[in-house]
Amino acid sequence: MRKAWRGRSVAWQLHEAWLTHRPEERVTLLVNPLNGDGAVQAVYEAWGYRKLGDQQPFADSPVFSVMLRPVVQTDG
């Protein structure tokens, strides 16, 4: 069933809809660069995020990529 939705930009549209009315100037997230052999991080980069650095929140956690993107404000 998921294959029918792939390649239709549904995830991107949901992501943008969620951010559209946020008051913050930017969004920050942590991404495990090993997930999907790097595909997950590549998706976020395609959505306008850029990697700022690395962070390991706990000694036994993976090293995450710290990613940031401006939030585009809309009127209304």
Predicted model as a PDB file, atoms N, CA, C, CB and O in Angstrom, pLDDT in the B-factor column:
MODEL        1                                                                  
ATOM      1  N   MET A   1       0.810  -1.198   0.000  1.00 53.00           N  
ATOM      2  CA  MET A   1       0.000   0.000   0.000  1.00 53.00           C  
ATOM      3  C   MET A   1       0.858   1.269   0.000  1.00 53.00           C  
ATOM      4  CB  MET A   1      -0.923  -0.006   1.197  1.00 53.00           C  
ATOM      5  O   MET A   1       0.507   2.241  -0.669  1.00 53.00           O  
ATOM      6  N   ARG A   2       1.971   1.278   0.735  1.00 65.00           N  
ATOM      7  CA  ARG A   2       2.806   2.477   0.771  1.00 65.00           C  
ATOM      8  C   ARG A   2       3.386   2.807  -0.595  1.00 65.00           C  
ATOM      9  CB  ARG A   2       3.929   2.302   1.775  1.00 65.00           C  
ATOM     10  O   ARG A   2       3.584   3.980  -0.911  1.00 65.00           O  
ATOM     11  N   LYS A   3       3.659   1.798  -1.407  1.00 72.00           N  
ATOM     12  CA  LYS A   3       4.244   2.055  -2.720  1.00 72.00           C  
ATOM     13  C   LYS A   3       3.354   2.940  -3.578  1.00 72.00           C  
ATOM     14  CB  LYS A   3       4.509   0.750  -3.436  1.00 72.00           C  
ATOM     15  O   LYS A   3       3.848   3.719  -4.394  1.00 72.00           O  
ATOM     16  N   ALA A   4       2.052   2.822  -3.397  1.00 71.00           N  
ATOM     17  CA  ALA A   4       1.135   3.645  -4.188  1.00 71.00           C  
ATOM     18  C   ALA A   4       1.307   5.140  -3.895  1.00 71.00           C  
ATOM     19  CB  ALA A   4      -0.309   3.226  -3.915  1.00 71.00           C  
ATOM     20  O   ALA A   4       0.993   5.972  -4.745  1.00 71.00           O  
ATOM     21  N   TRP A   5       1.798   5.484  -2.711  1.00 66.00           N  
ATOM     22  CA  TRP A   5       1.964   6.886  -2.325  1.00 66.00           C  
ATOM     23  C   TRP A   5       3.375   7.407  -2.586  1.00 66.00           C  
ATOM     24  CB  TRP A   5       1.626   7.058  -0.864  1.00 66.00           C  
ATOM     25  O   TRP A   5       3.607   8.613  -2.512  1.00 66.00           O  
ATOM     26  N   ARG A   6       4.297   6.537  -2.883  1.00 70.00           N  
ATOM     27  CA  ARG A   6       5.683   6.970  -3.098  1.00 70.00           C  
ATOM     28  C   ARG A   6       5.806   7.788  -4.375  1.00 70.00           C  
ATOM     29  CB  ARG A   6       6.624   5.757  -3.158  1.00 70.00           C  
ATOM     30  O   ARG A   6       5.142   7.518  -5.376  1.00 70.00           O  
ATOM     31  N   GLY A   7       6.664   8.788  -4.316  1.00 69.00           N  
ATOM     32  CA  GLY A   7       6.918   9.618  -5.486  1.00 69.00           C  
ATOM     33  C   GLY A   7       5.846  10.657  -5.764  1.00 69.00           C  
ATOM     34  O   GLY A   7       5.862  11.285  -6.822  1.00 69.00           O  
ATOM     35  N   ARG A   8       4.918  10.852  -4.840  1.00 71.00           N  
ATOM     36  CA  ARG A   8       3.847  11.827  -5.035  1.00 71.00           C  
ATOM     37  C   ARG A   8       4.025  13.069  -4.161  1.00 71.00           C  
ATOM     38  CB  ARG A   8       2.505  11.185  -4.742  1.00 71.00           C  
ATOM     39  O   ARG A   8       3.147  13.932  -4.122  1.00 71.00           O  
ATOM     40  N   SER A   9       5.123  13.159  -3.482  1.00 85.00           N  
ATOM     41  CA  SER A   9       5.450  14.305  -2.619  1.00 85.00           C  
ATOM     42  C   SER A   9       4.502  14.457  -1.442  1.00 85.00           C  
ATOM     43  CB  SER A   9       5.439  15.575  -3.427  1.00 85.00           C  
ATOM     44  O   SER A   9       4.367  15.556  -0.904  1.00 85.00           O  
ATOM     45  N   VAL A  10       3.843  13.385  -1.030  1.00 89.00           N  
ATOM     46  CA  VAL A  10       2.901  13.463   0.083  1.00 89.00           C  
ATOM     47  C   VAL A  10       3.629  13.828   1.377  1.00 89.00           C  
ATOM     48  CB  VAL A  10       2.149  12.128   0.249  1.00 89.00           C  
ATOM     49  O   VAL A  10       3.161  14.690   2.123  1.00 89.00           O  
ATOM     50  N   ALA A  11       4.751  13.194   1.651  1.00 89.00           N  
ATOM     51  CA  ALA A  11       5.498  13.490   2.882  1.00 89.00           C  
ATOM     52  C   ALA A  11       5.949  14.946   2.891  1.00 89.00           C  
ATOM     53  CB  ALA A  11       6.721  12.552   3.021  1.00 89.00           C  
ATOM     54  O   ALA A  11       5.845  15.617   3.918  1.00 89.00           O  
ATOM     55  N   TRP A  12       6.445  15.441   1.766  1.00 90.00           N  
ATOM     56  CA  TRP A  12       6.892  16.831   1.684  1.00 90.00           C  
ATOM     57  C   TRP A  12       5.715  17.777   1.897  1.00 90.00           C  
ATOM     58  CB  TRP A  12       7.566  17.109   0.322  1.00 90.00           C  
ATOM     59  O   TRP A  12       5.850  18.778   2.601  1.00 90.00           O  
ATOM     60  N   GLN A  13       4.565  17.476   1.298  1.00 92.00           N  
ATOM     61  CA  GLN A  13       3.392  18.324   1.449  1.00 92.00           C  
ATOM     62  C   GLN A  13       2.921  18.369   2.902  1.00 92.00           C  
ATOM     63  CB  GLN A  13       2.267  17.830   0.546  1.00 92.00           C  
ATOM     64  O   GLN A  13       2.565  19.433   3.408  1.00 92.00           O  
ATOM     65  N   LEU A  14       2.918  17.228   3.565  1.00 91.00           N  
ATOM     66  CA  LEU A  14       2.546  17.199   4.984  1.00 91.00           C  
ATOM     67  C   LEU A  14       3.538  17.993   5.820  1.00 91.00           C  
ATOM     68  CB  LEU A  14       2.469  15.752   5.494  1.00 91.00           C  
ATOM     69  O   LEU A  14       3.144  18.753   6.705  1.00 91.00           O  
ATOM     70  N   HIS A  15       4.811  17.821   5.542  1.00 91.00           N  
ATOM     71  CA  HIS A  15       5.871  18.533   6.249  1.00 91.00           C  
ATOM     72  C   HIS A  15       5.690  20.040   6.082  1.00 91.00           C  
ATOM     73  CB  HIS A  15       7.261  18.094   5.735  1.00 91.00           C  
ATOM     74  O   HIS A  15       5.746  20.783   7.062  1.00 91.00           O  
ATOM     75  N   GLU A  16       5.476  20.489   4.866  1.00 89.00           N  
ATOM     76  CA  GLU A  16       5.306  21.918   4.603  1.00 89.00           C  
ATOM     77  C   GLU A  16       4.034  22.454   5.250  1.00 89.00           C  
ATOM     78  CB  GLU A  16       5.276  22.181   3.098  1.00 89.00           C  
ATOM     79  O   GLU A  16       4.036  23.561   5.789  1.00 89.00           O  
ATOM     80  N   ALA A  17       2.952  21.686   5.205  1.00 91.00           N  
ATOM     81  CA  ALA A  17       1.702  22.117   5.828  1.00 91.00           C  
ATOM     82  C   ALA A  17       1.887  22.280   7.333  1.00 91.00           C  
ATOM     83  CB  ALA A  17       0.575  21.110   5.534  1.00 91.00           C  
ATOM     84  O   ALA A  17       1.354  23.217   7.928  1.00 91.00           O  
ATOM     85  N   TRP A  18       2.633  21.380   7.944  1.00 89.00           N  
ATOM     86  CA  TRP A  18       2.882  21.454   9.382  1.00 89.00           C  
ATOM     87  C   TRP A  18       3.695  22.698   9.737  1.00 89.00           C  
ATOM     88  CB  TRP A  18       3.612  20.194   9.860  1.00 89.00           C  
ATOM     89  O   TRP A  18       3.455  23.324  10.769  1.00 89.00           O  
ATOM     90  N   LEU A  19       4.647  23.052   8.889  1.00 90.00           N  
ATOM     91  CA  LEU A  19       5.517  24.197   9.179  1.00 90.00           C  
ATOM     92  C   LEU A  19       4.907  25.540   8.792  1.00 90.00           C  
ATOM     93  CB  LEU A  19       6.826  24.028   8.465  1.00 90.00           C  
ATOM     94  O   LEU A  19       5.328  26.573   9.313  1.00 90.00           O  
ATOM     95  N   THR A  20       3.945  25.551   7.910  1.00 86.00           N  
ATOM     96  CA  THR A  20       3.427  26.793   7.334  1.00 86.00           C  
ATOM     97  C   THR A  20       3.010  27.828   8.374  1.00 86.00           C  
ATOM     98  CB  THR A  20       2.259  26.486   6.454  1.00 86.00           C  
ATOM     99  O   THR A  20       3.311  29.011   8.214  1.00 86.00           O  
ATOM    100  N   HIS A  21       2.340  27.419   9.407  1.00 84.00           N  
ATOM    101  CA  HIS A  21       1.831  28.380  10.380  1.00 84.00           C  
ATOM    102  C   HIS A  21       2.606  28.393  11.694  1.00 84.00           C  
ATOM    103  CB  HIS A  21       0.393  28.090  10.661  1.00 84.00           C  
ATOM    104  O   HIS A  21       2.106  28.880  12.708  1.00 84.00           O  
ATOM    105  N   ARG A  22       3.805  27.868  11.676  1.00 88.00           N  
ATOM    106  CA  ARG A  22       4.640  27.878  12.873  1.00 88.00           C  
ATOM    107  C   ARG A  22       5.200  29.278  13.074  1.00 88.00           C  
ATOM    108  CB  ARG A  22       5.786  26.833  12.767  1.00 88.00           C  
ATOM    109  O   ARG A  22       5.578  29.929  12.101  1.00 88.00           O  
ATOM    110  N   PRO A  23       5.263  29.760  14.320  1.00 91.00           N  
ATOM    111  CA  PRO A  23       5.799  31.099  14.569  1.00 91.00           C  
ATOM    112  C   PRO A  23       7.329  31.149  14.620  1.00 91.00           C  
ATOM    113  CB  PRO A  23       5.243  31.626  15.860  1.00 91.00           C  
ATOM    114  O   PRO A  23       7.910  32.232  14.552  1.00 91.00           O  
ATOM    115  N   GLU A  24       7.979  30.005  14.738  1.00 92.00           N  
ATOM    116  CA  GLU A  24       9.438  29.991  14.855  1.00 92.00           C  
ATOM    117  C   GLU A  24      10.091  30.409  13.530  1.00 92.00           C  
ATOM    118  CB  GLU A  24       9.932  28.588  15.277  1.00 92.00           C  
ATOM    119  O   GLU A  24       9.505  30.270  12.456  1.00 92.00           O  
ATOM    120  N   GLU A  25      11.314  30.920  13.642  1.00 93.00           N  
ATOM    121  CA  GLU A  25      12.057  31.335  12.457  1.00 93.00           C  
ATOM    122  C   GLU A  25      12.765  30.175  11.767  1.00 93.00           C  
ATOM    123  CB  GLU A  25      13.065  32.389  12.830  1.00 93.00           C  
ATOM    124  O   GLU A  25      13.079  30.246  10.579  1.00 93.00           O  
ATOM    125  N   ARG A  26      13.014  29.105  12.525  1.00 94.00           N  
ATOM    126  CA  ARG A  26      13.760  27.983  11.951  1.00 94.00           C  
ATOM    127  C   ARG A  26      13.338  26.694  12.632  1.00 94.00           C  
ATOM    128  CB  ARG A  26      15.288  28.198  12.095  1.00 94.00           C  
ATOM    129  O   ARG A  26      12.762  26.700  13.720  1.00 94.00           O  
ATOM    130  N   VAL A  27      13.639  25.592  11.967  1.00 94.00           N  
ATOM    131  CA  VAL A  27      13.372  24.273  12.528  1.00 94.00           C  
ATOM    132  C   VAL A  27      14.700  23.517  12.546  1.00 94.00           C  
ATOM    133  CB  VAL A  27      12.270  23.496  11.699  1.00 94.00           C  
ATOM    134  O   VAL A  27      15.479  23.570  11.594  1.00 94.00           O  
ATOM    135  N   THR A  28      14.934  22.817  13.646  1.00 96.00           N  
ATOM    136  CA  THR A  28      16.155  22.042  13.817  1.00 96.00           C  
ATOM    137  C   THR A  28      15.775  20.598  14.085  1.00 96.00           C  
ATOM    138  CB  THR A  28      17.030  22.611  14.969  1.00 96.00           C  
ATOM    139  O   THR A  28      14.817  20.324  14.808  1.00 96.00           O  
ATOM    140  N   LEU A  29      16.518  19.685  13.508  1.00 95.00           N  
ATOM    141  CA  LEU A  29      16.257  18.280  13.773  1.00 95.00           C  
ATOM    142  C   LEU A  29      17.553  17.489  13.791  1.00 95.00           C  
ATOM    143  CB  LEU A  29      15.300  17.706  12.732  1.00 95.00           C  
ATOM    144  O   LEU A  29      18.582  17.918  13.269  1.00 95.00           O  
ATOM    145  N   LEU A  30      17.467  16.321  14.409  1.00 97.00           N  
ATOM    146  CA  LEU A  30      18.588  15.383  14.437  1.00 97.00           C  
ATOM    147  C   LEU A  30      18.239  14.207  13.545  1.00 97.00           C  
ATOM    148  CB  LEU A  30      18.906  14.908  15.892  1.00 97.00           C  
ATOM    149  O   LEU A  30      17.147  13.647  13.639  1.00 97.00           O  
ATOM    150  N   VAL A  31      19.170  13.837  12.680  1.00 97.00           N  
ATOM    151  CA  VAL A  31      18.957  12.739  11.745  1.00 97.00           C  
ATOM    152  C   VAL A  31      20.111  11.760  11.881  1.00 97.00           C  
ATOM    153  CB  VAL A  31      18.832  13.257  10.279  1.00 97.00           C  
ATOM    154  O   VAL A  31      21.278  12.151  11.880  1.00 97.00           O  
ATOM    155  N   ASN A  32      19.774  10.492  11.997  1.00 96.00           N  
ATOM    156  CA  ASN A  32      20.817   9.471  11.986  1.00 96.00           C  
ATOM    157  C   ASN A  32      21.273   9.304  10.541  1.00 96.00           C  
ATOM    158  CB  ASN A  32      20.304   8.107  12.590  1.00 96.00           C  
ATOM    159  O   ASN A  32      20.504   8.821   9.711  1.00 96.00           O  
ATOM    160  N   PRO A  33      22.502   9.691  10.223  1.00 95.00           N  
ATOM    161  CA  PRO A  33      22.961   9.642   8.834  1.00 95.00           C  
ATOM    162  C   PRO A  33      23.083   8.220   8.284  1.00 95.00           C  
ATOM    163  CB  PRO A  33      24.292  10.334   8.720  1.00 95.00           C  
ATOM    164  O   PRO A  33      23.241   8.037   7.077  1.00 95.00           O  
ATOM    165  N   LEU A  34      23.011   7.226   9.145  1.00 94.00           N  
ATOM    166  CA  LEU A  34      23.101   5.842   8.681  1.00 94.00           C  
ATOM    167  C   LEU A  34      21.745   5.285   8.254  1.00 94.00           C  
ATOM    168  CB  LEU A  34      23.691   4.969   9.772  1.00 94.00           C  
ATOM    169  O   LEU A  34      21.685   4.269   7.562  1.00 94.00           O  
ATOM    170  N   ASN A  35      20.649   5.946   8.664  1.00 93.00           N  
ATOM    171  CA  ASN A  35      19.323   5.451   8.304  1.00 93.00           C  
ATOM    172  C   ASN A  35      19.131   5.486   6.793  1.00 93.00           C  
ATOM    173  CB  ASN A  35      18.230   6.278   8.999  1.00 93.00           C  
ATOM    174  O   ASN A  35      19.378   6.499   6.139  1.00 93.00           O  
ATOM    175  N   GLY A  36      18.692   4.371   6.267  1.00 93.00           N  
ATOM    176  CA  GLY A  36      18.449   4.285   4.833  1.00 93.00           C  
ATOM    177  C   GLY A  36      19.697   4.485   4.006  1.00 93.00           C  
ATOM    178  O   GLY A  36      19.628   4.960   2.873  1.00 93.00           O  
ATOM    179  N   ASP A  37      20.840   4.126   4.566  1.00 93.00           N  
ATOM    180  CA  ASP A  37      22.126   4.336   3.869  1.00 93.00           C  
ATOM    181  C   ASP A  37      22.299   5.789   3.426  1.00 93.00           C  
ATOM    182  CB  ASP A  37      22.226   3.409   2.645  1.00 93.00           C  
ATOM    183  O   ASP A  37      22.838   6.060   2.353  1.00 93.00           O  
ATOM    184  N   GLY A  38      21.843   6.706   4.253  1.00 93.00           N  
ATOM    185  CA  GLY A  38      21.985   8.132   3.960  1.00 93.00           C  
ATOM    186  C   GLY A  38      20.794   8.745   3.248  1.00 93.00           C  
ATOM    187  O   GLY A  38      20.746   9.960   3.055  1.00 93.00           O  
ATOM    188  N   ALA A  39      19.824   7.916   2.852  1.00 93.00           N  
ATOM    189  CA  ALA A  39      18.675   8.423   2.090  1.00 93.00           C  
ATOM    190  C   ALA A  39      17.814   9.371   2.911  1.00 93.00           C  
ATOM    191  CB  ALA A  39      17.824   7.267   1.593  1.00 93.00           C  
ATOM    192  O   ALA A  39      17.284  10.341   2.368  1.00 93.00           O  
ATOM    193  N   VAL A  40      17.662   9.115   4.202  1.00 93.00           N  
ATOM    194  CA  VAL A  40      16.823   9.968   5.046  1.00 93.00           C  
ATOM    195  C   VAL A  40      17.421  11.372   5.118  1.00 93.00           C  
ATOM    196  CB  VAL A  40      16.677   9.364   6.470  1.00 93.00           C  
ATOM    197  O   VAL A  40      16.709  12.361   4.950  1.00 93.00           O  
ATOM    198  N   GLN A  41      18.707  11.457   5.362  1.00 96.00           N  
ATOM    199  CA  GLN A  41      19.359  12.765   5.417  1.00 96.00           C  
ATOM    200  C   GLN A  41      19.273  13.452   4.056  1.00 96.00           C  
ATOM    201  CB  GLN A  41      20.835  12.622   5.856  1.00 96.00           C  
ATOM    202  O   GLN A  41      19.075  14.666   3.995  1.00 96.00           O  
ATOM    203  N   ALA A  42      19.416  12.714   2.986  1.00 96.00           N  
ATOM    204  CA  ALA A  42      19.329  13.288   1.637  1.00 96.00           C  
ATOM    205  C   ALA A  42      17.950  13.887   1.374  1.00 96.00           C  
ATOM    206  CB  ALA A  42      19.642  12.220   0.582  1.00 96.00           C  
ATOM    207  O   ALA A  42      17.841  14.922   0.716  1.00 96.00           O  
ATOM    208  N   VAL A  43      16.902  13.249   1.879  1.00 94.00           N  
ATOM    209  CA  VAL A  43      15.542  13.785   1.718  1.00 94.00           C  
ATOM    210  C   VAL A  43      15.433  15.130   2.417  1.00 94.00           C  
ATOM    211  CB  VAL A  43      14.483  12.798   2.281  1.00 94.00           C  
ATOM    212  O   VAL A  43      14.922  16.091   1.843  1.00 94.00           O  
ATOM    213  N   TYR A  44      15.911  15.202   3.649  1.00 95.00           N  
ATOM    214  CA  TYR A  44      15.845  16.473   4.373  1.00 95.00           C  
ATOM    215  C   TYR A  44      16.678  17.547   3.676  1.00 95.00           C  
ATOM    216  CB  TYR A  44      16.325  16.289   5.819  1.00 95.00           C  
ATOM    217  O   TYR A  44      16.271  18.708   3.636  1.00 95.00           O  
ATOM    218  N   GLU A  45      17.808  17.188   3.140  1.00 96.00           N  
ATOM    219  CA  GLU A  45      18.614  18.156   2.391  1.00 96.00           C  
ATOM    220  C   GLU A  45      17.845  18.654   1.168  1.00 96.00           C  
ATOM    221  CB  GLU A  45      19.960  17.528   1.961  1.00 96.00           C  
ATOM    222  O   GLU A  45      17.891  19.842   0.849  1.00 96.00           O  
ATOM    223  N   ALA A  46      17.145  17.758   0.485  1.00 94.00           N  
ATOM    224  CA  ALA A  46      16.337  18.146  -0.670  1.00 94.00           C  
ATOM    225  C   ALA A  46      15.189  19.074  -0.263  1.00 94.00           C  
ATOM    226  CB  ALA A  46      15.781  16.900  -1.370  1.00 94.00           C  
ATOM    227  O   ALA A  46      14.716  19.869  -1.075  1.00 94.00           O  
ATOM    228  N   TRP A  47      14.743  18.973   0.994  1.00 94.00           N  
ATOM    229  CA  TRP A  47      13.672  19.820   1.509  1.00 94.00           C  
ATOM    230  C   TRP A  47      14.196  21.145   2.057  1.00 94.00           C  
ATOM    231  CB  TRP A  47      12.906  19.086   2.590  1.00 94.00           C  
ATOM    232  O   TRP A  47      13.426  21.925   2.616  1.00 94.00           O  
ATOM    233  N   GLY A  48      15.482  21.408   1.906  1.00 95.00           N  
ATOM    234  CA  GLY A  48      16.041  22.696   2.297  1.00 95.00           C  
ATOM    235  C   GLY A  48      16.810  22.726   3.592  1.00 95.00           C  
ATOM    236  O   GLY A  48      17.267  23.793   4.001  1.00 95.00           O  
ATOM    237  N   TYR A  49      16.972  21.588   4.260  1.00 97.00           N  
ATOM    238  CA  TYR A  49      17.768  21.541   5.487  1.00 97.00           C  
ATOM    239  C   TYR A  49      19.242  21.501   5.127  1.00 97.00           C  
ATOM    240  CB  TYR A  49      17.385  20.315   6.357  1.00 97.00           C  
ATOM    241  O   TYR A  49      19.630  20.983   4.080  1.00 97.00           O  
ATOM    242  N   ARG A  50      20.047  22.052   6.007  1.00 97.00           N  
ATOM    243  CA  ARG A  50      21.499  21.921   5.821  1.00 97.00           C  
ATOM    244  C   ARG A  50      22.106  21.396   7.112  1.00 97.00           C  
ATOM    245  CB  ARG A  50      22.152  23.289   5.414  1.00 97.00           C  
ATOM    246  O   ARG A  50      21.642  21.700   8.211  1.00 97.00           O  
ATOM    247  N   LYS A  51      23.128  20.623   6.953  1.00 97.00           N  
ATOM    248  CA  LYS A  51      23.806  20.042   8.108  1.00 97.00           C  
ATOM    249  C   LYS A  51      24.705  21.085   8.749  1.00 97.00           C  
ATOM    250  CB  LYS A  51      24.624  18.796   7.701  1.00 97.00           C  
ATOM    251  O   LYS A  51      25.502  21.740   8.077  1.00 97.00           O  
ATOM    252  N   LEU A  52      24.564  21.228  10.066  1.00 97.00           N  
ATOM    253  CA  LEU A  52      25.387  22.174  10.817  1.00 97.00           C  
ATOM    254  C   LEU A  52      26.537  21.495  11.536  1.00 97.00           C  
ATOM    255  CB  LEU A  52      24.538  22.921  11.814  1.00 97.00           C  
ATOM    256  O   LEU A  52      27.578  22.107  11.776  1.00 97.00           O  
ATOM    257  N   GLY A  53      26.349  20.232  11.878  1.00 98.00           N  
ATOM    258  CA  GLY A  53      27.375  19.520  12.628  1.00 98.00           C  
ATOM    259  C   GLY A  53      26.835  18.186  13.092  1.00 98.00           C  
ATOM    260  O   GLY A  53      25.848  17.675  12.561  1.00 98.00           O  
ATOM    261  N   ASP A  54      27.494  17.633  14.086  1.00 98.00           N  
ATOM    262  CA  ASP A  54      27.129  16.337  14.634  1.00 98.00           C  
ATOM    263  C   ASP A  54      26.852  16.466  16.125  1.00 98.00           C  
ATOM    264  CB  ASP A  54      28.238  15.303  14.376  1.00 98.00           C  
ATOM    265  O   ASP A  54      27.394  17.340  16.801  1.00 98.00           O  
ATOM    266  N   GLN A  55      26.000  15.579  16.621  1.00 97.00           N  
ATOM    267  CA  GLN A  55      25.698  15.566  18.051  1.00 97.00           C  
ATOM    268  C   GLN A  55      25.416  14.136  18.488  1.00 97.00           C  
ATOM    269  CB  GLN A  55      24.492  16.489  18.379  1.00 97.00           C  
ATOM    270  O   GLN A  55      24.720  13.384  17.805  1.00 97.00           O  
ATOM    271  N   GLN A  56      25.965  13.784  19.624  1.00 97.00           N  
ATOM    272  CA  GLN A  56      25.683  12.493  20.244  1.00 97.00           C  
ATOM    273  C   GLN A  56      25.080  12.798  21.608  1.00 97.00           C  
ATOM    274  CB  GLN A  56      26.986  11.590  20.362  1.00 97.00           C  
ATOM    275  O   GLN A  56      25.809  13.052  22.566  1.00 97.00           O  
ATOM    276  N   PRO A  57      23.731  12.774  21.704  1.00 94.00           N  
ATOM    277  CA  PRO A  57      23.077  13.201  22.934  1.00 94.00           C  
ATOM    278  C   PRO A  57      23.395  12.345  24.153  1.00 94.00           C  
ATOM    279  CB  PRO A  57      21.616  13.215  22.727  1.00 94.00           C  
ATOM    280  O   PRO A  57      23.412  12.846  25.277  1.00 94.00           O  
ATOM    281  N   PHE A  58      23.646  11.069  23.939  1.00 95.00           N  
ATOM    282  CA  PHE A  58      23.961  10.157  25.036  1.00 95.00           C  
ATOM    283  C   PHE A  58      25.135   9.291  24.624  1.00 95.00           C  
ATOM    284  CB  PHE A  58      22.732   9.282  25.418  1.00 95.00           C  
ATOM    285  O   PHE A  58      25.364   9.077  23.433  1.00 95.00           O  
ATOM    286  N   ALA A  59      25.869   8.797  25.586  1.00 96.00           N  
ATOM    287  CA  ALA A  59      27.056   7.989  25.289  1.00 96.00           C  
ATOM    288  C   ALA A  59      26.724   6.746  24.472  1.00 96.00           C  
ATOM    289  CB  ALA A  59      27.741   7.579  26.579  1.00 96.00           C  
ATOM    290  O   ALA A  59      27.556   6.285  23.692  1.00 96.00           O  
ATOM    291  N   ASP A  60      25.524   6.197  24.636  1.00 96.00           N  
ATOM    292  CA  ASP A  60      25.174   4.979  23.917  1.00 96.00           C  
ATOM    293  C   ASP A  60      24.270   5.231  22.707  1.00 96.00           C  
ATOM    294  CB  ASP A  60      24.499   4.020  24.856  1.00 96.00           C  
ATOM    295  O   ASP A  60      23.717   4.289  22.139  1.00 96.00           O  
ATOM    296  N   SER A  61      24.120   6.495  22.312  1.00 95.00           N  
ATOM    297  CA  SER A  61      23.281   6.801  21.147  1.00 95.00           C  
ATOM    298  C   SER A  61      24.146   6.964  19.900  1.00 95.00           C  
ATOM    299  CB  SER A  61      22.447   8.083  21.393  1.00 95.00           C  
ATOM    300  O   SER A  61      25.359   7.153  19.993  1.00 95.00           O  
ATOM    301  N   PRO A  62      23.504   6.889  18.728  1.00 95.00           N  
ATOM    302  CA  PRO A  62      24.258   7.149  17.502  1.00 95.00           C  
ATOM    303  C   PRO A  62      24.712   8.605  17.449  1.00 95.00           C  
ATOM    304  CB  PRO A  62      23.409   6.809  16.263  1.00 95.00           C  
ATOM    305  O   PRO A  62      24.217   9.440  18.206  1.00 95.00           O  
ATOM    306  N   VAL A  63      25.628   8.901  16.578  1.00 97.00           N  
ATOM    307  CA  VAL A  63      26.020  10.275  16.299  1.00 97.00           C  
ATOM    308  C   VAL A  63      25.062  10.778  15.224  1.00 97.00           C  
ATOM    309  CB  VAL A  63      27.540  10.382  15.838  1.00 97.00           C  
ATOM    310  O   VAL A  63      25.008  10.237  14.120  1.00 97.00           O  
ATOM    311  N   PHE A  64      24.314  11.814  15.561  1.00 98.00           N  
ATOM    312  CA  PHE A  64      23.307  12.361  14.661  1.00 98.00           C  
ATOM    313  C   PHE A  64      23.844  13.568  13.900  1.00 98.00           C  
ATOM    314  CB  PHE A  64      22.055  12.747  15.441  1.00 98.00           C  
ATOM    315  O   PHE A  64      24.732  14.274  14.379  1.00 98.00           O  
ATOM    316  N   SER A  65      23.302  13.793  12.724  1.00 98.00           N  
ATOM    317  CA  SER A  65      23.544  15.032  11.992  1.00 98.00           C  
ATOM    318  C   SER A  65      22.555  16.064  12.513  1.00 98.00           C  
ATOM    319  CB  SER A  65      23.400  14.828  10.436  1.00 98.00           C  
ATOM    320  O   SER A  65      21.353  15.806  12.580  1.00 98.00           O  
ATOM    321  N   VAL A  66      23.067  17.233  12.881  1.00 98.00           N  
ATOM    322  CA  VAL A  66      22.218  18.341  13.294  1.00 98.00           C  
ATOM    323  C   VAL A  66      21.871  19.123  12.033  1.00 98.00           C  
ATOM    324  CB  VAL A  66      22.926  19.254  14.372  1.00 98.00           C  
ATOM    325  O   VAL A  66      22.758  19.605  11.330  1.00 98.00           O  
ATOM    326  N   MET A  67      20.571  19.248  11.750  1.00 98.00           N  
ATOM    327  CA  MET A  67      20.137  19.894  10.513  1.00 98.00           C  
ATOM    328  C   MET A  67      19.208  21.059  10.836  1.00 98.00           C  
ATOM    329  CB  MET A  67      19.432  18.881   9.581  1.00 98.00           C  
ATOM    330  O   MET A  67      18.428  20.998  11.786  1.00 98.00           O  
ATOM    331  N   LEU A  68      19.299  22.113  10.040  1.00 97.00           N  
ATOM    332  CA  LEU A  68      18.538  23.338  10.264  1.00 97.00           C  
ATOM    333  C   LEU A  68      17.945  23.832   8.961  1.00 97.00           C  
ATOM    334  CB  LEU A  68      19.421  24.421  10.891  1.00 97.00           C  
ATOM    335  O   LEU A  68      18.525  23.670   7.888  1.00 97.00           O  
ATOM    336  N   ARG A  69      16.769  24.443   9.081  1.00 96.00           N  
ATOM    337  CA  ARG A  69      16.111  25.032   7.919  1.00 96.00           C  
ATOM    338  C   ARG A  69      15.268  26.212   8.364  1.00 96.00           C  
ATOM    339  CB  ARG A  69      15.241  23.988   7.180  1.00 96.00           C  
ATOM    340  O   ARG A  69      14.614  26.131   9.403  1.00 96.00           O  
ATOM    341  N   PRO A  70      15.260  27.311   7.611  1.00 93.00           N  
ATOM    342  CA  PRO A  70      14.355  28.416   7.943  1.00 93.00           C  
ATOM    343  C   PRO A  70      12.906  27.983   7.741  1.00 93.00           C  
ATOM    344  CB  PRO A  70      14.670  29.665   7.080  1.00 93.00           C  
ATOM    345  O   PRO A  70      12.615  27.138   6.894  1.00 93.00           O  
ATOM    346  N   VAL A  71      12.007  28.561   8.518  1.00 90.00           N  
ATOM    347  CA  VAL A  71      10.580  28.329   8.329  1.00 90.00           C  
ATOM    348  C   VAL A  71      10.063  29.482   7.483  1.00 90.00           C  
ATOM    349  CB  VAL A  71       9.807  28.219   9.708  1.00 90.00           C  
ATOM    350  O   VAL A  71      10.261  30.649   7.824  1.00 90.00           O  
ATOM    351  N   VAL A  72       9.412  29.159   6.400  1.00 77.00           N  
ATOM    352  CA  VAL A  72       8.846  30.183   5.519  1.00 77.00           C  
ATOM    353  C   VAL A  72       7.507  30.602   6.102  1.00 77.00           C  
ATOM    354  CB  VAL A  72       8.687  29.658   4.043  1.00 77.00           C  
ATOM    355  O   VAL A  72       6.579  29.800   6.204  1.00 77.00           O  
ATOM    356  N   GLN A  73       7.423  31.861   6.479  1.00 67.00           N  
ATOM    357  CA  GLN A  73       6.208  32.376   7.079  1.00 67.00           C  
ATOM    358  C   GLN A  73       5.209  32.732   5.980  1.00 67.00           C  
ATOM    359  CB  GLN A  73       6.513  33.603   7.968  1.00 67.00           C  
ATOM    360  O   GLN A  73       5.585  33.228   4.917  1.00 67.00           O  
ATOM    361  N   THR A  74       3.923  32.469   6.257  1.00 64.00           N  
ATOM    362  CA  THR A  74       2.871  32.843   5.315  1.00 64.00           C  
ATOM    363  C   THR A  74       1.916  33.792   6.002  1.00 64.00           C  
ATOM    364  CB  THR A  74       2.121  31.598   4.782  1.00 64.00           C  
ATOM    365  O   THR A  74       1.777  33.767   7.225  1.00 64.00           O  
ATOM    366  N   ASP A  75       1.271  34.609   5.237  1.00 58.00           N  
ATOM    367  CA  ASP A  75       0.257  35.514   5.783  1.00 58.00           C  
ATOM    368  C   ASP A  75      -1.031  34.750   5.993  1.00 58.00           C  
ATOM    369  CB  ASP A  75       0.023  36.727   4.849  1.00 58.00           C  
ATOM    370  O   ASP A  75      -1.344  33.815   5.257  1.00 58.00           O  
ATOM    371  N   GLY A  76      -1.769  35.157   7.002  1.00 53.00           N  
ATOM    372  CA  GLY A  76      -3.087  34.587   7.211  1.00 53.00           C  
ATOM    373  C   GLY A  76      -3.114  33.693   8.338  1.00 53.00           C  
ATOM    374  O   GLY A  76      -4.161  33.126   8.651  1.00 53.00           O  
TER     375      GLY A  76                                                      
ENDMDL                                                                          
END                                                                             
